Amino acid sequence: MELRVLRYFLAVVREEGINKAAEVLHITQPTLSRQLVQLEEDIGVKLFKRGSRKITLTNEGILLRRRAEEILALVDKTEKELLEQEEQVEGKIVIGGGELAAIQILPQLIDSFHKKYPLVTYDIFTANADLVKEQMEKGLVDIGILLEPIDIDKYAFIRLENKERWIVLMRPDDPLAAKEAISPRDLENKALILPRRSNVRNELANWFGNSLKKEQILFTSNFSTNSAIMVQGNLGYSLAIEGSMPFLDPTKIIYRPLAPELKANCVLAWKKQQPFSVATTKFIEHIQYSLSIGQL
């Protein structure tokens, strides 16, 4: 399976037809058709449902599209990094992280690094720790800020000092808003919105003890901003990280801490023995130095 053919395949998917894709690729329609037929023969599955007006994907085609996008993104990133090795320090550093207070260390780190290397740019990828870790495994994210608990045996990491505090989101007119903190008993038989990550839900289940019932969990969500919208719609209470709510509108949503208090650590991590670009390598060194001298 050639990279060139994968690019042809994605062009057809984007344009929803062979004729338009051939124009974009500057090749003839028969040539493109032959390449696609050959691709299907090589992998032994049908990729397209050919209609009278446009082409749609089979289930196998949908899977190939997702994998092709990941493969080509990694190839493009690698080519750029190889070129950067022989040039001045420039390029893009991809940083992944969730909606966390720990993200607040990034502006100062990036600002001080940018003064030394002004040609470097940054891509902030926002997702939960499991997805960030998955992208790091594929080489698509360089550095991750991850909420524990998470398996980081394959990673070099720095455990950040500040802890993330768990809170309960609710409407301002909710009866529990009168409380200073929320206990497991306060949430008995209440509809709940919990994080999507199973290991984090297990941590919260331990906090609830025996009071948590399976039928209480109305939603799971990987972004607290979306769960807050569900809370605003009076669909339940959301348990979230306090740092994920820096711009909360208290006229619509408020929060209270858990009692007993529940906190979690974050780590700043990158893969061990990973051949990073010059820019990423220097940025990791900058992080290590800055944190070691207590600059942040």
C-alpha positions in Angstrom: 0.0 0.0 0.0 1.7 3.2 -1.2 1.5 6.5 0.5 0.7 8.1 -2.9 -2.4 5.8 -3.3 -3.5 6.6 0.3 -3.5 10.3 -0.7 -5.5 9.5 -3.8 -8.0 7.6 -1.6 -8.4 10.5 0.8 -8.9 12.9 -2.1 -11.8 10.9 -3.4 -13.3 10.7 0.0 -13.0 14.5 0.4 -14.4 15.3 -3.0 -17.1 12.5 -2.9 -16.3 11.5 -6.4 -13.5 10.4 -8.8 -13.9 13.2 -11.4 -13.5 16.0 -9.0 -10.7 14.2 -7.1 -8.8 13.7 -10.4 -9.0 17.4 -11.1 -7.7 18.3 -7.7 -4.9 15.7 -8.0 -4.1 16.7 -11.6 -4.3 13.2 -13.0 -6.8 11.6 -15.4 -10.0 10.0 -14.2 -9.1 6.5 -15.7 -5.7 6.6 -13.9 -7.4 7.4 -10.6 -10.0 4.7 -11.1 -7.4 2.1 -11.8 -5.5 3.0 -8.7 -8.6 2.7 -6.5 -9.5 -0.7 -8.0 -5.9 -1.9 -7.5 -6.1 -0.7 -3.9 -9.3 -2.7 -3.2 -7.7 -5.8 -4.8 -4.5 -5.4 -2.8 -6.3 -5.3 0.5 -9.1 -7.7 -0.4 -12.1 -5.5 0.6 -14.6 -3.1 -1.0 -13.9 0.4 0.1 -16.6 2.3 -1.8 -20.3 2.2 -2.5 -20.5 3.7 -5.9 -23.8 5.6 -6.4 -25.1 7.6 -9.4 -24.1 10.9 -8.0 -21.4 10.4 -5.4 -19.2 7.8 -3.8 -19.7 6.8 -0.2 -17.6 4.6 2.0 -18.2 1.0 3.2 -17.4 0.2 6.9 -14.0 -1.0 5.7 -13.5 2.3 3.8 -14.3 4.3 6.9 -11.7 2.4 8.9 -9.1 2.9 6.1 -9.9 6.6 6.0 -9.2 7.0 9.7 -6.0 5.0 9.5 -4.8 6.8 6.3 -5.3 10.2 7.9 -3.2 9.1 10.9 -0.5 7.5 8.8 -0.2 10.5 6.5 -0.2 13.0 9.4 2.7 11.1 11.0 4.6 10.9 7.6 4.2 14.6 7.1 5.3 15.4 10.7 8.3 13.1 10.3 9.4 14.6 7.0 9.2 18.1 8.6 11.2 16.9 11.6 13.9 15.4 9.4 14.3 18.7 7.5 14.5 20.6 10.8 17.5 18.5 11.9 19.8 20.4 9.4 18.3 23.8 9.9 17.8 26.4 12.6 15.4 25.5 15.4 11.9 25.7 14.1 8.9 23.5 13.5 5.8 22.6 15.5 5.5 21.1 18.9 2.3 19.2 19.6 1.1 19.4 23.3 -1.9 17.4 24.5 -3.9 17.8 27.6 -7.3 17.9 29.1 -9.3 20.7 30.7 -7.0 21.1 33.7 -5.6 23.7 36.0 -2.2 22.2 35.1 -2.5 23.7 31.6 -1.7 27.1 33.3 2.0 26.2 33.3 2.1 26.3 29.5 1.8 30.1 28.8 4.9 30.8 30.9 6.9 27.9 29.5 6.0 28.7 25.9 6.6 32.4 26.4 10.1 31.9 27.7 10.9 29.3 25.1 9.5 31.5 22.3 11.9 34.3 23.2 14.8 31.9 22.5 13.3 30.1 19.5 10.8 32.5 17.8 10.4 30.2 14.7 8.8 27.4 16.7 5.0 27.1 16.7 2.7 25.0 18.9 -0.4 22.9 18.4 -2.6 22.4 21.5 -4.6 19.1 21.3 -7.4 19.0 23.9 -8.6 15.6 25.0 -8.8 13.3 28.0 -5.6 11.5 29.2 -6.4 8.2 27.5 -6.8 9.8 24.1 -3.8 12.1 24.6 -1.7 9.0 25.5 -3.0 7.1 22.5 -1.9 10.0 20.2 1.5 10.0 22.0 1.9 6.3 21.3 1.3 7.0 17.6 3.8 9.8 17.6 1.1 12.5 16.8 1.4 14.2 20.2 4.9 15.1 21.5 4.2 16.0 25.1 1.1 15.4 27.3 -0.3 16.8 30.5 -2.1 13.8 31.9 -4.5 13.5 34.9 -3.7 10.5 37.0 -4.5 7.6 37.5 -2.8 6.5 34.2 -0.2 4.0 33.2 3.0 5.9 32.3 5.6 3.1 32.5 6.7 3.8 28.9 7.1 7.6 29.6 9.5 10.0 31.1 7.5 12.4 33.3 7.5 15.1 35.8 4.8 15.0 38.5 3.4 18.5 38.9 3.2 20.0 42.4 -0.3 21.5 42.2 -3.1 19.0 42.6 -6.4 19.1 40.8 -9.5 19.3 43.0 -12.8 17.5 42.2 -16.0 19.5 42.4 -19.7 19.1 41.8 -21.4 21.3 39.2 -25.0 22.4 39.8 -27.5 25.1 38.9 -27.5 28.2 41.2 -31.1 27.6 42.2 -30.4 24.0 43.2 -31.0 23.1 46.9 -27.4 21.8 47.3 -26.1 25.2 46.4 -26.7 26.3 50.0 -24.0 23.8 51.1 -20.3 24.7 51.4 -19.3 21.2 50.3 -21.0 18.1 48.9 -20.9 14.7 50.5 -21.7 11.3 49.0 -25.0 11.3 51.0 -26.0 14.6 49.4 -25.9 12.9 46.0 -27.8 9.7 46.9 -30.3 8.8 44.2 -29.4 12.0 42.2 -28.8 11.8 38.4 -25.0 12.1 37.8 -22.7 13.0 34.9 -19.3 11.4 35.4 -16.1 11.5 33.4 -15.8 9.1 30.5 -12.4 7.6 31.6 -13.1 4.3 33.4 -10.2 4.5 35.8 -11.2 8.0 36.9 -14.8 6.8 37.4 -13.3 4.1 39.6 -11.6 6.7 41.7 -14.9 8.6 42.1 -16.7 5.3 42.9 -14.3 4.8 45.8 -15.2 8.3 47.1 -19.0 7.5 46.9 -18.5 4.2 48.7 -21.7 2.1 48.7 -24.0 5.1 48.0 -23.4 5.1 44.2 -25.9 3.2 42.2 -25.4 2.3 38.5 -28.7 3.8 37.5 -27.7 7.2 38.8 -25.1 7.6 36.0 -27.2 9.4 33.3 -24.3 10.5 31.2 -20.5 10.1 30.8 -18.6 12.9 29.2 -15.0 13.6 28.2 -15.3 17.4 28.4 -16.6 19.1 31.5 -17.8 22.1 29.4 -20.3 19.8 27.6 -21.4 18.2 30.9 -21.9 21.7 32.3 -24.4 22.3 29.5 -26.3 19.2 30.6 -26.3 20.5 34.2 -27.7 23.8 33.0 -30.4 21.9 31.3 -31.3 20.4 34.7 -30.4 16.9 33.8 -28.1 16.1 36.7 -25.0 16.9 38.7 -21.6 16.7 37.1 -18.4 15.7 38.9 -15.5 17.6 37.3 -12.0 19.0 37.9 -12.1 22.5 39.3 -9.4 23.7 36.8 -11.6 22.8 33.9 -14.0 25.7 34.8 -11.8 28.9 34.5 -14.5 30.9 32.7 -17.6 29.6 34.5 -20.6 31.9 34.4 -21.9 31.8 38.0 -25.3 33.0 36.9 -25.8 29.7 35.1 -23.6 27.1 36.8 -21.9 27.0 40.2 -19.8 24.4 41.9 -19.0 23.1 45.3 -16.0 20.9 46.5 -16.4 17.4 47.6 -16.4 16.4 51.2 -14.3 14.5 52.1 -12.0 16.4 49.7 -10.8 14.5 46.6 -7.7 15.6 44.7 -5.7 14.2 41.8 -2.1 14.6 40.5 -1.1 15.6 36.9 2.1 14.6 35.1 3.8 16.2 32.3 5.0 13.3 30.1 6.8 12.3 26.9 7.8 8.9 25.5 11.1 7.4 26.5 13.7 6.9 23.8 11.5 8.7 21.3 13.5 10.4 18.4 11.9 13.9 18.8 12.5 16.9 16.5 15.2 19.4 17.6 12.5 21.8 18.6 10.7 19.3 20.8 14.0 18.0 22.4 14.9 21.6 23.3 11.5 22.3 24.7 11.6 19.2 26.9 15.0 20.4 28.2 13.5 23.8 28.8 10.7 22.3 30.8 13.1 20.2 32.9 15.3 23.1 33.6 12.4 25.5 34.4 10.8 23.2 36.8 14.0 22.2 38.5 14.8 25.8 39.4 11.3 26.5 40.5 10.7 29.0 37.8 7.0 28.1 37.4 
